[in-house]
C-alpha cells in the first residue's frame, strides 16, 4: 500500500511541476479531420489556440461536415482547455468546455426529387447555440508541432452531436 501511495504522490508531483510548459501567450494554429455522429460523415476543421494563463488555453474553431443524405453541417466553437502534462512535457490531457453554434442545412431539390416530396413544402435550415463538453490529448512531436485526438459532445436542441477529431497544430 505504501508503494502505491508513493507512486501516486510521485506522479502527482511530476504532473504539477511539469505542467508549466503551457505558457501564457503561446499561440498555435491547426487543422482537424472530424467525424460527426449526427451528420454521420467526415469533415474538415481549422483552429486557433491562445494560452490565456499557464495551463489554460482558449481555442476558436470552425468545422465543415461534408454533405450526406441531402444534409450538410458546419459549426463554430469557442472552447477552453486546461492542459495537464502527463509525460515529459510531450503528452498533455485536457478537458474541453465551451460554446458552439451549429448550422444543419438541407438540399431541398435533391431531397424532394429523391423522395417525391411536394416542392412547395419548405425545409428550413436548423441553427442552434449549444454547449461543448469533452476531453482531448495532445502529443508534441517537436517543440512547434503537435498532434491531437479529441472527443467533444455538443449539446444542442434537436441536433446533439458527438465529434471525434484528429488534428495537427503548429505553435508560433
VOLUMFI-443021 format. One line per 3 residues: number of its first residue (from 1); their letters; for each residue x, y, z of N, C-alpha, C. Coordinates in nm, 4 decimals. Layout:
<pts>
NUM) A) X:Y:Z:X:Y:Z:X:Y:Z  ...
</pts>
This chain:
<pts>
1) XXX) 0.0822:-0.1185:0.0000:0.0000:0.0000:0.0000:0.0867:0.1251:0.0000  0.1969:0.1218:0.0771:0.2866:0.2374:0.0827:0.3502:0.2635:-0.0536  0.3826:0.1570:-0.1268:0.4421:0.1730:-0.2600:0.3429:0.2392:-0.3558
4) XXX) 0.2164:0.1992:-0.3516:0.1141:0.2588:-0.4381:0.0962:0.4060:-0.4034  0.0921:0.4387:-0.2737:0.0776:0.5780:-0.2324:0.1983:0.6602:-0.2781  0.3191:0.6055:-0.2621:0.4405:0.6764:-0.3047:0.4416:0.6983:-0.4555
7) XXX) 0.3977:0.5990:-0.5320:0.3917:0.6125:-0.6771:0.2895:0.7184:-0.7176  0.1725:0.7162:-0.6550:0.0688:0.8161:-0.6857:0.1171:0.9564:-0.6512  0.1845:0.9725:-0.5383:0.2370:1.1029:-0.4982:0.3437:1.1503:-0.5961
10) XXX) 0.4310:1.0607:-0.6401:0.5348:1.0958:-0.7376:0.4727:1.1407:-0.8695  0.3745:1.0681:-0.9168:0.3074:1.1047:-1.0421:0.2395:1.2402:-1.0271  0.1711:1.2635:-0.9172:0.1025:1.3911:-0.8959:0.2015:1.5068:-0.8912
13) XXX) 0.3120:1.4903:-0.8207:0.4118:1.5975:-0.8130:0.4781:1.6225:-0.9475  0.5067:1.5160:-1.0209:0.5662:1.5304:-1.1534:0.4713:1.6028:-1.2470  0.3450:1.5669:-1.2447:0.2469:1.6298:-1.3329:0.2317:1.7773:-1.3002
16) XXX) 0.2265:1.8123:-1.1716:0.2061:1.9528:-1.1373:0.3300:2.0372:-1.1620  0.4485:1.9832:-1.1453:0.5678:2.0630:-1.1717:0.5963:2.0740:-1.3201  0.5573:1.9741:-1.3983:0.5853:1.9775:-1.5416:0.4791:2.0522:-1.6210
19) XXX) 0.3647:2.0831:-1.5594:0.2569:2.1468:-1.6325:0.2910:2.2864:-1.6804  0.3877:2.3495:-1.6233:0.4176:2.4886:-1.6561:0.4699:2.5071:-1.7981  0.4740:2.4041:-1.8780:0.5242:2.4168:-2.0143:0.4203:2.4738:-2.1099
22) XXX) 0.2970:2.4849:-2.0678:0.1940:2.5522:-2.1467:0.1905:2.6957:-2.0954  0.2717:2.7814:-2.1565:0.2926:2.9160:-2.1031:0.1921:3.0177:-2.1540  0.1635:3.1150:-2.0688:0.0790:3.2275:-2.1058:0.1361:3.2930:-2.2317
25) XXX) 0.0491:3.3200:-2.3276:0.0911:3.3860:-2.4511:0.1263:3.2919:-2.5653  0.1303:3.1607:-2.5413:0.1569:3.0662:-2.6508:0.0452:3.0759:-2.7544  0.0822:3.0762:-2.8828:-0.0134:3.0848:-2.9929:0.0103:2.9674:-3.0868
28) XXX) -0.0991:2.9043:-3.1305:-0.0889:2.7932:-3.2247:-0.2085:2.7967:-3.3197  -0.1893:2.7385:-3.4368:-0.2968:2.7239:-3.5352:-0.2888:2.5818:-3.5900  -0.4039:2.5291:-3.6327:-0.4015:2.3926:-3.6816:-0.5235:2.3547:-3.7623
31) XXX) -0.5249:2.2268:-3.8009:-0.6332:2.1696:-3.8802:-0.6794:2.0394:-3.8151  -0.8052:2.0004:-3.8449:-0.8640:1.8777:-3.7904:-0.9310:1.7969:-3.9004  -0.9284:1.6665:-3.8845:-1.0140:1.5752:-3.9586:-1.1169:1.5274:-3.8563
34) XXX) -1.2464:1.5461:-3.8862:-1.3524:1.5205:-3.7893:-1.4491:1.4142:-3.8391  -1.5174:1.3518:-3.7427:-1.6322:1.2674:-3.7731:-1.7459:1.3117:-3.6832  -1.8601:1.3481:-3.7434:-1.9762:1.3927:-3.6679:-2.0811:1.2836:-3.6589
37) XXX) -2.1309:1.2576:-3.5378:-2.2268:1.1493:-3.5180:-2.3668:1.1842:-3.5678  -2.4048:1.3108:-3.5719:-2.5380:1.3494:-3.6204:-2.5431:1.3414:-3.7728  -2.4446:1.4014:-3.8378:-2.4409:1.4021:-3.9838:-2.3882:1.2682:-4.0369
40) XXX) -2.3240:1.1907:-3.9507:-2.2667:1.0598:-3.9836:-2.1732:1.0680:-4.1031  -2.0831:1.1680:-4.0975:-1.9894:1.1856:-4.2072:-1.8650:1.2579:-4.1581  -1.7649:1.2604:-4.2461:-1.6386:1.3280:-4.2169:-1.6496:1.4776:-4.2408
43) XXX) -1.5571:1.5489:-4.1798:-1.5493:1.6924:-4.2002:-1.4076:1.7409:-4.1795  -1.3845:1.8642:-4.2189:-1.2546:1.9289:-4.2006:-1.2726:2.0504:-4.1121  -1.1680:2.0824:-4.0363:-1.1768:2.1977:-3.9474:-1.0463:2.2732:-3.9380
46) XXX) -1.0576:2.3961:-3.8886:-0.9417:2.4808:-3.8625:-0.9567:2.5355:-3.7212  -0.8427:2.5587:-3.6550:-0.8471:2.6081:-3.5179:-0.7340:2.7057:-3.4916  -0.7606:2.7957:-3.3964:-0.6619:2.8916:-3.3485:-0.6623:2.8814:-3.1962
49) XXX) -0.5418:2.8680:-3.1370:-0.5311:2.8495:-2.9931:-0.4439:2.9586:-2.9310  -0.4852:3.0035:-2.8125:-0.4095:3.1047:-2.7388:-0.4116:3.0665:-2.5912  -0.2931:3.0585:-2.5291:-0.2851:3.0241:-2.3878:-0.3031:3.1523:-2.3066
52) XXX) -0.4163:3.1613:-2.2377:-0.4550:3.2806:-2.1636:-0.3685:3.2984:-2.0397  -0.3592:3.1933:-1.9610:-0.2691:3.1872:-1.8461:-0.2041:3.0495:-1.8518  -0.0949:3.0301:-1.7758:-0.0294:2.8994:-1.7767:-0.1333:2.7895:-1.7574
55) XXX) -0.1314:2.6914:-1.8427:-0.2174:2.5723:-1.8426:-0.3552:2.5930:-1.9042  -0.4044:2.7163:-1.9152:-0.5408:2.7397:-1.9638:-0.5373:2.7986:-2.1043  -0.5897:2.7221:-2.2002:-0.5850:2.7597:-2.3409:-0.7265:2.7837:-2.3938
58) XXX) -0.7424:2.8912:-2.4698:-0.8677:2.9177:-2.5409:-0.8485:2.8731:-2.6848  -0.9555:2.8187:-2.7434:-0.9490:2.7736:-2.8823:-1.0734:2.8197:-2.9571  -1.0507:2.8798:-3.0726:-1.1578:2.9164:-3.1634:-1.1463:2.8214:-3.2821
61) XXX) -1.2585:2.7582:-3.3197:-1.2524:2.6610:-3.4283:-1.3733:2.6666:-3.5185  -1.3532:2.6218:-3.6413:-1.4609:2.6117:-3.7398:-1.4495:2.4751:-3.8062  -1.5623:2.4044:-3.8189:-1.5649:2.2725:-3.8815:-1.6752:2.2674:-3.9862
64) XXX) -1.6437:2.2057:-4.0994:-1.7426:2.1831:-4.2039:-1.7530:2.0324:-4.2260  -1.8753:1.9804:-4.2183:-1.9001:1.8381:-4.2402:-1.9578:1.8203:-4.3801  -1.9040:1.7254:-4.4548:-1.9440:1.7037:-4.5931:-2.0898:1.6596:-4.6037
67) XXX) -2.1503:1.6899:-4.7161:-2.2912:1.6597:-4.7402:-2.3127:1.5086:-4.7452  -2.4202:1.4657:-4.6806:-2.4598:1.3256:-4.6835:-2.6113:1.3210:-4.6667  -2.6767:1.2410:-4.7476:-2.8227:1.2267:-4.7391:-2.8927:1.3626:-4.7414
70) XXX) -2.8493:1.4482:-4.8314:-2.9108:1.5799:-4.8538:-2.8939:1.6757:-4.7366  -2.8019:1.6465:-4.6453:-2.7741:1.7346:-4.5317:-2.6277:1.7738:-4.5320  -2.5999:1.8977:-4.4977:-2.4637:1.9403:-4.4701:-2.4661:2.0171:-4.3387
73) XXX) -2.3510:2.0256:-4.2753:-2.3467:2.0866:-4.1430:-2.2137:2.1567:-4.1233  -2.2176:2.2663:-4.0508:-2.0954:2.3336:-4.0073:-2.1154:2.3806:-3.8644  -2.0043:2.4016:-3.7941:-2.0145:2.4573:-3.6598:-1.8956:2.5474:-3.6304
76) XXX) -1.9182:2.6406:-3.5406:-1.8150:2.7308:-3.4905:-1.8096:2.7118:-3.3391  -1.6882:2.7090:-3.2844:-1.6708:2.6758:-3.1431:-1.5762:2.7727:-3.0742  -1.6032:2.7977:-2.9477:-1.5134:2.8702:-2.8589:-1.4978:2.7822:-2.7361
79) XXX) -1.3810:2.7185:-2.7241:-1.3578:2.6212:-2.6180:-1.2429:2.6616:-2.5280  -1.2442:2.6070:-2.4062:-1.1334:2.6218:-2.3120:-1.0764:2.4834:-2.2837  -0.9437:2.4751:-2.2769:-0.8726:2.3508:-2.2458:-0.7833:2.3780:-2.1256
82) XXX) -0.7851:2.2911:-2.0264:-0.6902:2.3005:-1.9150:-0.5859:2.1904:-1.9355  -0.4650:2.2293:-1.9761:-0.3609:2.1333:-2.0149:-0.2922:2.0725:-1.8934  -0.2902:1.9409:-1.8889:-0.2251:1.8660:-1.7819:-0.1152:1.7813:-1.8445
85) XXX) 0.0084:1.8102:-1.8095:0.1225:1.7364:-1.8637:0.1302:1.6018:-1.7938  0.1229:1.4942:-1.8709:0.1285:1.3607:-1.8118:0.2543:1.2829:-1.8504  0.3320:1.3346:-1.9469:0.4535:1.2617:-1.9843:0.5566:1.3558:-2.0455
88) XXX) 0.6627:1.3828:-1.9727:0.7836:1.4506:-2.0190:0.7603:1.5729:-2.1080  0.6658:1.6546:-2.0727:0.6376:1.7765:-2.1487:0.6067:1.7491:-2.2961  0.5588:1.6281:-2.3241:0.5231:1.5904:-2.4609:0.3768:1.5500:-2.4724
91) XXX) 0.3230:1.4838:-2.3723:0.1856:1.4363:-2.3759:0.1017:1.5131:-2.2749  -0.0042:1.5753:-2.3260:-0.0952:1.6534:-2.2428:-0.2364:1.5982:-2.2560  -0.3078:1.5928:-2.1462:-0.4503:1.5616:-2.1455:-0.5236:1.6889:-2.1065
94) XXX) -0.6474:1.7039:-2.1565:-0.7217:1.8247:-2.1214:-0.8716:1.8026:-2.1329  -0.9470:1.8619:-2.0390:-1.0927:1.8653:-2.0551:-1.1282:1.9762:-2.1539  -1.2432:1.9627:-2.2179:-1.2926:2.0628:-2.3124:-1.4278:2.1131:-2.2623
97) XXX) -1.4391:2.2447:-2.2488:-1.5649:2.3088:-2.2116:-1.5798:2.4297:-2.3019  -1.6980:2.4499:-2.3603:-1.7104:2.5653:-2.4474:-1.8495:2.5903:-2.5007  -1.8545:2.6864:-2.5929:-1.9781:2.7281:-2.6586:-1.9726:2.6880:-2.8048
100) XXX) -2.0903:2.6653:-2.8635:-2.0986:2.6183:-3.0007:-2.2139:2.6880:-3.0727  -2.1940:2.7099:-3.2019:-2.3036:2.7483:-3.2909:-2.2988:2.6512:-3.4079  -2.4099:2.5808:-3.4324:-2.4168:2.4808:-3.5394:-2.5261:2.5158:-3.6387
103) XXX) -2.5015:2.4813:-3.7649:-2.5996:2.5017:-3.8706:-2.6106:2.3735:-3.9526  -2.7308:2.3192:-3.9594:-2.7608:2.1999:-4.0371:-2.8483:2.2430:-4.1535  -2.8016:2.2176:-4.2775:-2.8727:2.2615:-4.3981:-2.9223:2.1416:-4.4768
106) XXX) -3.0345:2.1609:-4.5446:-3.0952:2.0566:-4.6255:-3.0909:2.0964:-4.7722  -3.0571:2.0008:-4.8589:-3.0625:2.0212:-5.0035:-3.2038:1.9847:-5.0468  -3.2898:2.0866:-5.0550:-3.4319:2.0628:-5.0818:-3.4564:1.9989:-5.2181
109) XXX) -3.3878:2.0452:-5.3215:-3.4129:1.9925:-5.4561:-3.3818:1.8444:-5.4645  -3.2654:1.8053:-5.4127:-3.2282:1.6640:-5.4159:-3.3193:1.5800:-5.3291  -3.3537:1.6314:-5.2108:-3.4422:1.5596:-5.1195:-3.5805:1.5429:-5.1815
112) XXX) -3.6340:1.6512:-5.2358:-3.7674:1.6459:-5.2971:-3.7702:1.5500:-5.4146  -3.6669:1.5531:-5.4979:-3.6608:1.4657:-5.6150:-3.6511:1.3190:-5.5729  -3.5653:1.2906:-5.4761:-3.5430:1.1527:-5.4311:-3.6675:1.0929:-5.3662
115) XXX) -3.7359:1.1717:-5.2843:-3.8455:1.1177:-5.2056:-3.9836:1.1621:-5.2536  -3.9905:1.2316:-5.3668:-4.1188:1.2720:-5.4226:-4.1971:1.3662:-5.3341  -4.1280:1.4524:-5.2606:-4.1930:1.5474:-5.1709:-4.2415:1.6670:-5.2517
118) XXX) -4.3546:1.7206:-5.2134:-4.4113:1.8390:-5.2778:-4.3093:1.9529:-5.2719  -4.2646:2.0073:-5.3869:-4.1626:2.1120:-5.3878:-4.2074:2.2419:-5.3212  -4.3381:2.2588:-5.2998:-4.3843:2.3808:-5.2339:-4.3609:2.3752:-5.0827
121) XXX) -4.3303:2.2557:-5.0281:-4.3029:2.2421:-4.8853:-4.1608:2.2920:-4.8578  -4.1491:2.3856:-4.7649:-4.0176:2.4414:-4.7339:-3.9518:2.3618:-4.6221  -3.8208:2.3440:-4.6342:-3.7399:2.2787:-4.5311:-3.6411:2.3820:-4.4805
124) XXX) -3.6636:2.4299:-4.3600:-3.5760:2.5326:-4.3048:-3.4455:2.4714:-4.2564  -3.3402:2.5514:-4.2650:-3.2150:2.5127:-4.2032:-3.2334:2.5193:-4.0520  -3.1549:2.4405:-3.9804:-3.1598:2.4416:-3.8345:-3.0328:2.5090:-3.7843
127) XXX) -3.0474:2.6157:-3.7084:-2.9350:2.6882:-3.6493:-2.9545:2.6907:-3.4981  -2.8517:2.6499:-3.4243:-2.8647:2.6407:-3.2785:-2.7347:2.6815:-3.2087  -2.7517:2.7423:-3.0901:-2.6410:2.7635:-2.9978:-2.6405:2.6476:-2.8994
130) XXX) -2.5215:2.6075:-2.8551:-2.5134:2.4962:-2.7617:-2.3867:2.4994:-2.6798  -2.3664:2.3914:-2.6051:-2.2505:2.3759:-2.5175:-2.1656:2.2587:-2.5642  -2.0348:2.2707:-2.5469:-1.9411:2.1627:-2.5762:-1.8853:2.1079:-2.4454
133) XXX) -1.8789:1.9769:-2.4341:-1.8125:1.9084:-2.3236:-1.7333:1.7938:-2.3833  -1.6110:1.7747:-2.3359:-1.5319:1.6653:-2.3906:-1.3950:1.6553:-2.3269  -1.3080:1.5835:-2.3971:-1.1712:1.5633:-2.3499:-1.0798:1.5441:-2.4702
136) XXX) -0.9524:1.5736:-2.4481:-0.8562:1.5588:-2.5557:-0.7194:1.5208:-2.5047  -0.6350:1.4824:-2.5979:-0.4955:1.4518:-2.5701:-0.4121:1.5145:-2.6808  -0.2990:1.5717:-2.6429:-0.2092:1.6319:-2.7409:-0.0689:1.5783:-2.7181
139) XXX) -0.0040:1.5376:-2.8268:0.1330:1.4891:-2.8206:0.2202:1.5827:-2.9025  0.3232:1.6394:-2.8386:0.4158:1.7304:-2.9052:0.5246:1.6484:-2.9755  0.5183:1.6439:-3.1082:0.6196:1.5728:-3.1859:0.7520:1.6487:-3.1763
142) XXX) 0.7445:1.7803:-3.1941:0.8587:1.8702:-3.1752:0.8105:1.9840:-3.0864  0.8978:2.0793:-3.0596:0.8583:2.1949:-2.9795:0.7485:2.2754:-3.0476  0.7442:2.2722:-3.1801:0.6485:2.3526:-3.2575:0.5274:2.2753:-3.3094
145) XXX) 0.5399:2.1446:-3.3318:0.4342:2.0661:-3.3967:0.3732:1.9666:-3.2984  0.2390:1.9678:-3.2918:0.1672:1.8762:-3.2044:0.0551:1.8047:-3.2771  0.0256:1.6829:-3.2335:-0.0887:1.6055:-3.2835:-0.1904:1.5935:-3.1706
148) XXX) -0.3186:1.5989:-3.2045:-0.4211:1.5891:-3.1013:-0.5298:1.4896:-3.1413  -0.5922:1.4334:-3.0400:-0.7057:1.3439:-3.0548:-0.8092:1.3924:-2.9536  -0.9310:1.4221:-3.0018:-1.0325:1.4793:-2.9142:-1.1677:1.4133:-2.9369
151) XXX) -1.2473:1.4182:-2.8317:-1.3904:1.3893:-2.8428:-1.4628:1.5008:-2.7698  -1.5594:1.5615:-2.8377:-1.6457:1.6591:-2.7705:-1.7895:1.6258:-2.8053  -1.8736:1.6429:-2.7072:-2.0167:1.6244:-2.7305:-2.0795:1.7618:-2.7271
154) XXX) -2.1489:1.7964:-2.8348:-2.2151:1.9253:-2.8448:-2.3613:1.9061:-2.8088  -2.4045:1.9791:-2.7069:-2.5412:1.9690:-2.6580:-2.6224:2.0814:-2.7203  -2.7133:2.0426:-2.8105:-2.7979:2.1368:-2.8837:-2.9413:2.0854:-2.8836
157) XXX) -3.0363:2.1744:-2.8909:-3.1755:2.1322:-2.9043:-3.1926:2.0664:-3.0419  -3.2419:1.9476:-3.0480:-3.2744:1.8711:-3.1689:-3.1550:1.8110:-3.2432  -3.0350:1.8630:-3.2259:-2.9242:1.8124:-3.3089:-2.7967:1.7894:-3.2282
160) XXX) -2.8072:1.7263:-3.1102:-2.6864:1.6901:-3.0355:-2.5936:1.6125:-3.1272  -2.4643:1.6360:-3.1091:-2.3693:1.5649:-3.1945:-2.2406:1.5374:-3.1179  -2.1901:1.4167:-3.1317:-2.0572:1.3831:-3.0833:-1.9596:1.4032:-3.1980
163) XXX) -1.8438:1.4622:-3.1697:-1.7444:1.4870:-3.2742:-1.6102:1.4285:-3.2302  -1.5582:1.3378:-3.3110:-1.4242:1.2835:-3.2923:-1.3316:1.3611:-3.3849  -1.2163:1.4060:-3.3336:-1.1236:1.4863:-3.4140:-0.9813:1.4335:-3.4019
166) XXX) -0.9139:1.4308:-3.5151:-0.7718:1.4039:-3.5210:-0.7106:1.5291:-3.5797  -0.6204:1.5941:-3.5066:-0.5712:1.7247:-3.5531:-0.4197:1.7385:-3.5441  -0.3722:1.8428:-3.6100:-0.2318:1.8814:-3.6048:-0.2274:2.0326:-3.5849
169) XXX) -0.1281:2.0784:-3.5081:-0.1148:2.2221:-3.4843:0.0315:2.2632:-3.4890  0.0484:2.3910:-3.5173:0.1822:2.4500:-3.5223:0.1865:2.5663:-3.4245  0.2834:2.5627:-3.3330:0.2984:2.6689:-3.2330:0.3928:2.7746:-3.2867
172) X) 0.3484:2.9004:-3.2852:0.4289:3.0128:-3.3349:0.5248:3.0635:-3.2292
</pts>
